[in-house]
Amino acid sequence: MTDGIMSKAATMEIPISSNGDTGALAEDDGLEQDLQQVMVSGPNLNETSIVSGGYGGTAEGIIPTSSIKGPNMHHSSSSSSMTAEETTRGVAVEKIEAVRKWSLNTYKCTKQMISERFGRGSRTVDLELEAQIELLRDTKRKYENVLRLAQALVNHFYNMVQTQHSLGDTFADLSQKSPELRDEFGYNAETQKLLCKNGETLLGAINFFVSSINTLVNKTMEDTLMTIKMYENARLEFDAYRSDLEELSLGPRDAVAMARIDAAQQQYQVHKEKYERLRSDVTIKLKFLEENKVKVMHKQLLLFHNAISAYFAGNQQQLEQTLKQFNVKLRPPGADKPSWLEEQ
């Protein structure tokens, strides 16, 4: 029964080899994080009930907390009380069933994860997709470094511009109070004011660059990585139920066993469809992310280069033209610092 299904799988199963050393598990720092990730997806029990008789007991062992009343509380009519108790009891039973399913799923996934770590199990691997995912993670780390350095440049340059502004004001004041050095202080004051103006324009361009890189890294790339995490969880669940079905298929074929195999077959198919759907989503998102990254970085790197070159060449006109070209405008006077640009 399962041979026909396994032959249609779009991916391949790669057995994991190991030297069988059980001490390797304690040295694997990633195992605990993976287990915590599996446990995160537990059911949300947002209603409290008191359960008697232990886990797996009958519905009569469930006492809803809403039915526990103090001696001085008002009692409603018998019919409405019974209706409320039945409703609460039904909700409690549903929650116990949700806990049971989640516990079973968590057990299977944990078993599969440990089997993979020890090299005793097999996992489904899409080599091309795995390579693209690893490339994305490496690219994100490098872009985060670019973002951090660009933010440091903005902070340092902002402090320099503020110093130039203060120095220009000081020169202008001394020009008024020192007649014998009026001209010398005067043109130095004008020079510092011009440098300050051009510096604020350059800060606007760099800040626009930082904002765009931040959006690309912490929103666009992060969104794709969230889908990748969902895909990886679906892959683990798929392999867990696949392994479970394979184990059952190797066992006896009596009526009870066949019923269990049929149930496992249904679960396998559900998780297979989920895995393939998320794999398709990841492939599409990676494609669009690459296209968007190239488009954004082409524009931002051109802005960064033209603005830096114009500033240090002393070309004020070219610097202002660069900002107009990329639709960037300065904040109005009196705006909160930093007084540079942001995207319109």
N, C-alpha and C positions, 0 to 999 in steps of 0.2 A: 504493500500500500504506500509506504513512504518512499520507495525507490523512484516512483514516477515523479513525485514532488521534488525530491532532491536533485533530479537531473535537470529540472527547469530553473533552478536558482541562477540568478544572473551573476552571482559572485562565487568565489571559491572559498573552500575551507582550508586553512593552513594549519596543520598540527604544530603544536608548540613543543619543542624539545626541552629537556631539562636534565640535569645530572642527578636529580632526585634528592638534593640536599635540602632537608626541611628547615635548616637554619636560615635559608635565604629569605624566607617570609618575614622574619623579624627584621631583616636588613632593608626590606622594601618599604620606604617611607610613603610611597604612593598608595599602598593597599588600604591604609586606614582612611585616607581621603576618599578613595573610591567607595568604601563601605558606607561612609557618611553620606555620600551623594545618593546611594541607593536608598538609604533610610529617610532622606528628605521628602520623598514622594508619598509619605504616609497619609492616611485619611484625616480629614479635618473634623474632629469630634467637637463641634461647637455647642453641644447640648450635654448636660450632665445627667447620668443615671446611676443608681446604685444597683449592682448586680450581685445576686446571691447564688450559691450553688456552684460557683467557679465558671471558668471559660468553657463554652460549649454546652452549657446547661439549657434547659427548656425555657420557653418564653415566660413561664410562670415564675421563674426565679428572678425576673427583672422588676425592680420596684422603682418607678419614676419618682424623681425628687419632688416633682410638683404635687404629689399626693401626700407628702409628709407635712402634717399640719400641727400647729401648737394647740394646746388645750383650749385657748380662748379664741381661736379663729372661727369665722363663720362657715358653716357647712352648706353647700349648695344642694339642690335636689338630687335624688338618687339617680335619675335618668341622665342628667347632664354630667354627673360625676363619673358614671360608667363610660360615657362617650369620651370624656377627656382621658380617662385611664387607657381605653383601647387605642386612642390616637397616639398617646405617648408610648405605649407598649409597642405599637407598630414601628414608630420611629427608632426606638431602641433596638428592635430586632434588625432593622435595616442597617443600623450602625455596626452591630456585631457582625453582620454578614460582610460589610465593607472592610472591617478589621480582619476578618478571616481571609478574604481574597487578597488584601494587601500583604498580610503575613506570608501567605503561600507564595505570592509573587516575589517578595523580598527574599524568602528562603531560596527559591530557585535561582534568582540572580546572584545572590551571595555565593551559592554553591558553584555556579558557572564561573564567577570571578576568581574564586580560589583555585578552581581547577585550571584555569588559564595561567594563573600565577605560578602554580607548581609544574606546569607543563604537562598535565594529565588530560587536558581537554583541548578542543579545537575551537577556533573562532572564525567567523566570516570576515573576510578582508577584501575590500575593493582597493587594489594597489594604486590606481590612478587617483581616486578620490582622496585616499589617505595622504598621498604626496601633495595634493593641492591644499589640504587642510594644514599640513605641517608648514607649507610655504606661507600660508596666510598668517599663522601664528608668529613665524619668524619676521615677516614684514611688519606686523603690528608692533613687535618689540622694537624694531628699528625706527619706525615712525614715532613711537613714544619717546625715543631718545631725541629725535629731531624736534619734537614738540617741547620737550623739557629745555633744550638748549635755546630754542627761539624765545621761550618765555623768559629765560635768564637774560638774553640779549635785550628784550623789551625793558626789563626792570633796570638793568644797568644804564641803558641809553636814556631812559626816563629821568633817572637821577642826574645824568650829565646835562640834559636839557634844562632841568630845574636849576642846576648850578649856573648854567649860562644865563638864564633869566635873572637870577639874583645878582650875578656879576655885572650884567648890563645895567640894572637899576642902580647899583653902587657907583659905577662909572658915571652915569648920568647925574647922580647927586653930587659927586665930587667935581664934575664939570661946572656946576653952578656955584660951588663954594671955593673953587681954586682958579681965580682969573688967570694966573700965570700958566696954568696947564689946561685951560678950557678946551682948546682944540684937541689936544692929545687924549684927554678923557672922553671928549665928545665922539671922536671917530671910533674909539674902542667900544664905547657904549653902543653905537650903531652896529658895529660888527657883531657883537654878542647877541643883539636883538635879532639880527638877520639869521645868525646861526641857530638861535632858539626857534625861530619861525620854521626854518627848513628842517630842523630836528623834529619838531612836532609833526610836520608833514610825513617825514620818514617813519616816525613812530606809528602814524596812522596806517601806512602800508604794511609794516611788520605786524601790527596788531590784527589787521585783516588776514594776513597769512596765518598767524597763530590760531585765529578763530576757525578758519577753514580746516586746518589740520586737526584741530581738536574735534570738530564735528565728524570728520572722516574716521578718526581713530576711535573715539569714545562713543559714537552713535552708530555709524554705518558698519564699521568692522565688528563692533561689539554685538550688534543685532545678528550678524551672520554667525558669530561664534556661539550665541545662545541657541540658534537653530542647530549648530553642529553638536552642542551638548545634548540636545534632545535626540538627535540622530544616534549619537554614541550610546545613550541609554536604551534606545529602541533596538540597537544592534545587540546589546547585552541580553535584553529580554528575548529577542528572537533566537539567539544561540542557546539560551537556557531552556526554552520550550522545545527547540529542535533536539537538544541532547536528551531531554526527558522523553520525547517521542521515540527516539532511537533506542533508548534503554527498554521502553515498554515493548517495542517491536521485536526485541530479542528474547523476550520472556515467553511464558506459556500463552496458549491461544484458547483458553476456556471462555465461557460466557462473560464472567466478571472481567477478565483481562481484556476482552474485545470491547466491552463498554468503556473501560478506562482508555483504551487506545483511540476509540472514536472521540472521546472528550479531549484527549491530548491532541488529536488531529485538528479539531476545531480551534483550539487555542493556538496551535502552531500556525494555522492559516491566518488567524487574526493578527498575530504579531509579525508574521511575514509581510502582510499588506501594510501594516504600520511602518515597518522598517523600510520597505521599498518606497513608500510615499515620502518619508523624511529624507531618504537618500536622494530622491528626485528634487526635493525642495533645496537641499544643500547644494546640489550641482547647479541649479538655476541661480541661487543667491551668489555663489562664488563667481559665476560668469558675469552677472550684473555688477558685482562689487569691483571686479577687475576693470570693467569698462568705466565705471564711475571714478575709480581711483586715478586712472590715466587722465581722464578729462579734468578732474579737479587739480591734480598736481601739475599738469601742463600750464594751467592758468596761474596757479599760485607761484610756481617757480619763476615764471616769466615776470610776474609782478615783483617778486622779491629781488630778482636780478636788476631789473630796470630802475627800481627805486634806490637801491644801494648804489648803483653806478652813478646815477644822476646826483645823488647827495654828495658823494665824495669827489665828484667832478666839479662841484659848485654850480651845477646847472639847475637853477631854481625853476626855470620855465619847463624843462623836461621832467622835473620831479612832479610838478603840479599836473602836467599832461598825463603822466603815468597814472595818477589817482583818478583822473577823469576817464581814462581808458577802461579802468576796471570798476567804475561806478562806486567809488569810495569817497565819502565826504567827512570833513572834520566835524566834531561836536561843536555846538554853538558856545560862545564865550560864557564863562560862569558855570559850565557843566562840571560835574564831579570828576575828580581825577581818577584815572589818567586821562588827560585831555587830548587823546588822539582819536583815531578813526574807527568806525565800525561799519559793517555792511548796511547799506540803505535798505 
